Amino acid sequence: MSGRRWPAEWEPHRATWIGWPHHEPDWPGKFAPIPWVYAEIVRALAGHEMVEILVHDERVAQEAEACLTAHGVHPDQYRLHRQRTDRVWLRDSGATAVREADGGLVWQHWGFNAWAKYDNFADDAHVGNVMAAVSGLPRREPQRPDGRGRLILEGGGIETDGCGTMLVTEEWLLSDTQVRNPGMTRADYERAFADELGITKTIWLGEGCVGDDTHGHVDDIARFAAPGLVLLAHEPDPHDENHARSADNLKRLNGATDARGEPITVVTLPYPRAVMMDGVRLPASYANFYIANGVVLVPTFNDPNDRIALDLLSECFSDRTVVGIHAVDLVWGLGTLHCLSQQEPAA
């Protein structure tokens, strides 16, 4: 074993990292409200931890500052860093912080190929470099265990309890497309997770949610709320496309144990009614929440189930304030709160 440990998201943070939106094609025809959504996210975080914000260029920096000032965010609560990005889904393009055996933090800077969807990701490939430079933490580039180059992963595809247990989906890593690390097997991935993240138990779920174009990221369907406690997006309507896949994931979790050998307890989160745009179903899910110091940010969708989800999360995170963030426009970019953020643990 490497002696590494990947901290859970609810452990203390020094900061949250985001990138200020600038790539208008990610929200075709609806980009105008998106910077204001980001300003509201920063406002909700700023009273709890530093927010480190990547800005594509000077124009974007000025826009970010103007939006944040309008929302009453004090300049001492955030920092802007000039770094060109192709897109701003930092959960995936950014690095993942783990603790080494001596307790020190290191950024695991995965290889990134833009979800095997886009050709332009050269700028995003450097996001981990600036995170390391600003934070002063070392950076590693994990390699495939079979020696065939850099390991390609995204932070939205991995979820931990901080105690050696991880959730992933087969759709993401083992589907026929094999678009990230061709030739790698289930055993290869589990070896990589052990070496790079200190994971001793990987729970493989099946498919992600409908509308997720990342090939099934786990952060839209299943999240740890505490060791042994998983919040699972579940659709009870048999006529809904999410029903069969969420029922399969529930069955897998109900029979699972964690790295401690303890059974998993499952709390089901509803889905909102289908969120459609131009005939496309979007990956709207309450499971894409983000846990920060003292607060949990939850995407909401102008849906009756918003209140049910917020109440459930308030029960699970009774030590934190639960804040809903309107995400109907945001999800048109095919991601919401967890997708756009990356935590930096406290030293």
C-alpha positions in Angstrom: 0.0 0.0 0.0 1.1 3.6 -0.7 0.1 4.9 2.7 -1.9 7.6 1.0 -5.4 8.6 2.1 -8.0 10.6 0.1 -9.9 12.8 2.5 -13.7 12.9 2.4 -15.2 16.1 1.0 -16.7 17.0 4.5 -13.3 17.2 6.1 -12.0 20.7 6.7 -11.0 22.7 3.6 -8.5 25.5 3.1 -10.3 26.6 -0.1 -12.7 25.8 -2.9 -11.4 26.1 -6.5 -13.6 27.1 -9.4 -13.2 28.6 -12.8 -15.1 31.6 -13.9 -17.4 30.8 -16.9 -16.4 32.2 -20.2 -16.9 29.5 -22.9 -20.4 30.6 -24.2 -20.9 27.4 -26.3 -21.2 25.4 -23.1 -24.5 27.1 -22.5 -25.8 27.8 -26.0 -28.3 30.6 -26.0 -28.3 30.9 -22.2 -24.9 32.1 -21.2 -26.0 35.5 -19.9 -27.3 34.3 -16.5 -24.4 31.9 -15.8 -21.9 34.4 -14.4 -24.5 35.5 -11.9 -25.1 31.9 -10.8 -21.4 31.6 -10.2 -21.5 34.8 -8.2 -24.2 33.4 -6.0 -22.1 30.2 -5.5 -19.1 32.3 -4.4 -21.3 34.4 -2.1 -22.6 31.2 -0.4 -19.1 29.8 0.0 -17.2 33.0 0.9 -18.3 33.1 4.5 -16.9 29.7 5.1 -13.7 29.3 3.2 -11.4 31.0 0.6 -12.6 30.7 -3.0 -9.8 30.4 -5.6 -11.1 31.5 -9.0 -9.4 30.8 -12.3 -10.1 33.6 -14.9 -9.4 33.0 -18.6 -8.1 36.6 -19.3 -8.4 40.2 -18.2 -11.9 40.7 -19.6 -13.1 37.6 -17.6 -11.3 38.9 -14.5 -13.1 42.2 -14.7 -16.5 40.6 -15.3 -15.9 38.2 -12.3 -14.9 41.1 -10.0 -18.0 43.2 -11.1 -20.4 40.3 -10.5 -18.9 39.5 -7.1 -19.0 43.1 -6.0 -22.6 43.3 -7.0 -23.3 40.3 -4.9 -21.6 41.8 -1.9 -18.6 39.4 -1.8 -15.7 41.1 -0.1 -12.4 40.9 -2.0 -10.7 39.3 1.0 -12.9 36.2 0.5 -11.7 35.2 -2.9 -8.7 35.4 -5.2 -8.5 35.7 -9.0 -5.8 33.8 -10.9 -5.1 34.3 -14.5 -5.1 30.9 -16.1 -6.5 30.1 -19.6 -9.1 27.3 -19.6 -11.1 25.6 -22.3 -14.0 25.0 -20.0 -14.5 25.5 -16.3 -15.6 22.1 -15.0 -12.7 22.0 -12.4 -13.9 18.8 -10.7 -12.7 17.0 -13.8 -9.9 19.1 -15.3 -8.4 20.0 -11.9 -6.3 17.8 -9.6 -7.4 15.7 -6.6 -5.7 16.3 -3.2 -4.6 13.3 -1.1 -2.6 12.9 2.0 0.7 11.1 1.9 1.8 8.7 4.6 3.4 11.6 6.5 0.2 13.6 6.5 1.3 16.1 3.9 -1.0 17.0 1.0 -0.2 16.3 -2.7 -2.2 17.1 -5.8 -2.9 14.0 -8.0 -3.0 15.6 -11.4 -4.8 13.1 -13.6 -4.5 13.0 -17.4 -7.5 14.8 -18.9 -8.9 14.2 -22.5 -12.1 16.3 -22.2 -14.3 13.3 -21.6 -13.2 12.0 -25.0 -15.7 14.5 -26.5 -13.8 17.6 -27.5 -10.5 18.3 -29.3 -9.7 21.5 -27.4 -8.4 20.7 -23.9 -4.8 21.8 -24.0 -5.5 24.7 -21.6 -7.5 22.6 -19.3 -4.6 20.1 -19.1 -2.7 22.8 -17.1 -5.3 23.5 -14.5 -3.6 21.2 -12.0 -0.3 23.1 -12.5 -1.7 26.4 -11.4 -3.5 24.8 -8.4 -0.2 23.5 -7.3 1.6 26.7 -7.9 -0.9 28.9 -6.0 -1.4 26.4 -3.1 2.3 25.6 -2.7 1.5 21.9 -2.6 3.4 19.3 -4.6 1.9 17.8 -7.7 2.1 14.3 -9.1 1.1 12.8 -12.5 -0.2 9.3 -11.7 0.7 6.7 -14.3 -1.3 3.6 -15.5 -0.3 0.5 -13.5 0.4 -1.3 -16.7 3.1 1.2 -17.6 1.2 2.5 -20.7 1.4 6.2 -19.9 -0.5 8.7 -17.8 -3.7 7.6 -16.0 -6.7 9.5 -17.3 -9.5 10.1 -14.7 -11.9 12.9 -13.7 -12.8 13.9 -10.2 -16.5 13.6 -11.0 -16.1 9.9 -11.5 -14.7 9.1 -8.1 -16.3 9.4 -4.6 -14.8 8.5 -1.2 -15.8 8.2 2.5 -12.3 9.2 3.6 -11.9 5.8 5.1 -10.6 3.8 2.1 -14.0 3.2 0.3 -14.7 4.5 -3.1 -17.7 4.6 -5.4 -17.3 4.4 -9.3 -19.5 3.3 -12.1 -18.9 0.6 -14.7 -20.4 2.8 -17.4 -17.6 5.4 -16.8 -14.6 3.1 -16.8 -15.6 -0.4 -18.1 -18.1 0.4 -20.9 -17.4 -0.7 -24.5 -16.1 2.7 -25.4 -13.0 2.5 -23.3 -12.4 6.1 -24.0 -10.1 7.0 -21.1 -7.6 4.2 -20.5 -8.0 1.6 -23.3 -7.2 -2.0 -22.1 -7.4 -1.3 -18.4 -9.4 -3.9 -16.5 -11.4 -3.7 -13.3 -8.4 -5.1 -11.4 -6.1 -2.6 -13.0 -8.3 0.3 -11.8 -8.6 -1.1 -8.3 -4.8 -1.3 -8.2 -4.5 2.3 -9.4 -7.0 3.5 -6.8 -5.1 1.7 -4.1 -1.7 3.1 -5.2 -2.8 6.7 -5.9 -5.7 7.3 -3.5 -5.2 4.7 -0.7 -8.5 3.0 -1.6 -8.9 -0.5 -0.1 -12.6 -1.1 -1.2 -14.1 -0.1 -4.5 -17.9 -0.4 -4.9 -18.8 -0.6 -8.6 -22.2 0.8 -9.5 -23.7 0.3 -12.9 -24.8 3.3 -14.9 -25.0 7.0 -14.3 -28.1 9.2 -14.8 -29.8 9.9 -18.1 -28.4 13.0 -19.9 -24.9 12.6 -18.4 -22.5 13.0 -21.3 -19.4 12.0 -19.3 -20.3 8.3 -19.6 -21.7 7.9 -16.1 -20.0 10.1 -13.5 -20.8 8.9 -10.0 -21.3 12.4 -8.6 -24.7 12.7 -10.3 -26.0 9.6 -8.7 -24.3 8.5 -5.5 -22.5 10.4 -2.7 -21.2 9.6 0.7 -22.7 11.7 3.5 -20.7 9.9 6.2 -18.7 6.7 6.5 -21.2 3.9 5.7 -23.9 6.3 4.5 -24.6 6.8 0.8 -27.1 9.2 -0.7 -28.4 7.7 -3.9 -30.5 9.4 -6.6 -33.4 7.0 -7.1 -36.3 7.2 -9.6 -39.4 5.1 -8.5 -41.4 5.8 -11.7 -41.0 2.6 -13.9 -41.8 4.7 -17.0 -38.8 7.0 -16.4 -35.5 6.3 -18.0 -33.7 6.6 -14.7 -35.8 3.9 -13.0 -34.0 0.7 -14.1 -30.5 2.1 -13.7 -31.2 3.6 -10.2 -32.9 0.4 -9.1 -29.8 -1.6 -10.1 -27.6 0.8 -8.2 -29.8 0.5 -5.1 -29.6 -3.2 -5.3 -25.7 -3.1 -5.5 -25.4 -0.7 -2.6 -27.9 -2.7 -0.4 -25.6 -5.7 -0.6 -22.3 -3.8 -0.2 -19.9 -3.3 2.6 -17.3 -0.6 3.0 -13.5 -0.7 3.6 -14.2 -1.3 7.4 -16.4 -4.3 6.6 -19.5 -2.4 7.7 -22.7 -2.6 5.6 -23.7 0.5 3.6 -26.8 2.4 4.6 -28.6 4.0 1.7 -30.8 7.1 1.8 -32.6 7.7 -1.5 -32.8 11.2 -3.0 -35.5 11.9 -5.5 -34.8 13.2 -9.0 -36.5 16.4 -10.1 -38.9 15.9 -13.0 -37.1 15.7 -16.3 -35.4 19.0 -17.2 -35.5 19.4 -21.0 -33.8 21.9 -23.3 -34.3 21.8 -27.1 -35.5 18.2 -26.8 -32.5 17.1 -24.8 -32.9 15.7 -21.3 -30.3 17.3 -19.0 -28.5 15.6 -16.1 -30.5 17.3 -13.4 -29.7 15.6 -10.0 -29.7 16.7 -6.4 -26.8 14.3 -5.9 -24.5 16.9 -7.5 -24.3 18.8 -4.2 -21.0 20.3 -2.9 -19.9 20.0 0.8 -17.9 22.9 2.1 -16.9 24.2 5.6 -20.2 24.8 7.4 -22.4 24.7 4.3 -23.7 22.3 1.7 -24.7 23.8 -1.7 -27.5 21.9 -3.5 -28.7 22.4 -7.0 -32.4 23.1 -7.3 -34.7 23.0 -10.3 -38.0 24.8 -9.6 -39.5 21.4 -8.7 -41.6 20.1 -5.8 -38.9 17.6 -5.0 -36.5 20.5 -4.3 -37.9 20.8 -0.8 -37.7 17.0 -0.2 -34.1 16.9 -1.3 -33.1 20.0 0.8 -34.8 18.5 3.9 -33.1 15.1 3.4 -29.7 16.8 3.0 -30.4 19.0 6.1 -31.0 15.8 8.1 -27.8 14.2 6.8 -25.6 17.3 7.3 -27.1 18.6 10.5 -23.8 20.4 11.4 -24.0 22.5 8.2 -26.3 25.0 6.6 -27.9 23.6 3.5 -28.3 26.2 0.7 -30.2 25.7 -2.5 -28.7 27.2 -5.7 -31.0 27.6 -8.7 -29.5 25.3 -11.4 -32.0 25.2 -14.2 -29.8 27.4 -16.4 -26.6 26.0 -15.1 -27.5 22.4 -15.9 -27.8 23.4 -19.6 -24.0 23.2 -19.5 -24.4 19.5 -18.6 -23.1 19.9 -15.0 -23.9 21.7 -11.8 -22.3 22.4 -8.4 -20.1 19.5 -7.7 -18.9 19.4 -11.3 -17.7 23.0 -11.2 -15.9 22.9 -7.9 -12.8 21.2 -6.4 -11.9 21.3 -2.7 -8.4 21.9 -1.3 -8.2 20.2 2.2 -6.8 22.1 5.1 -3.1 21.4 5.8 
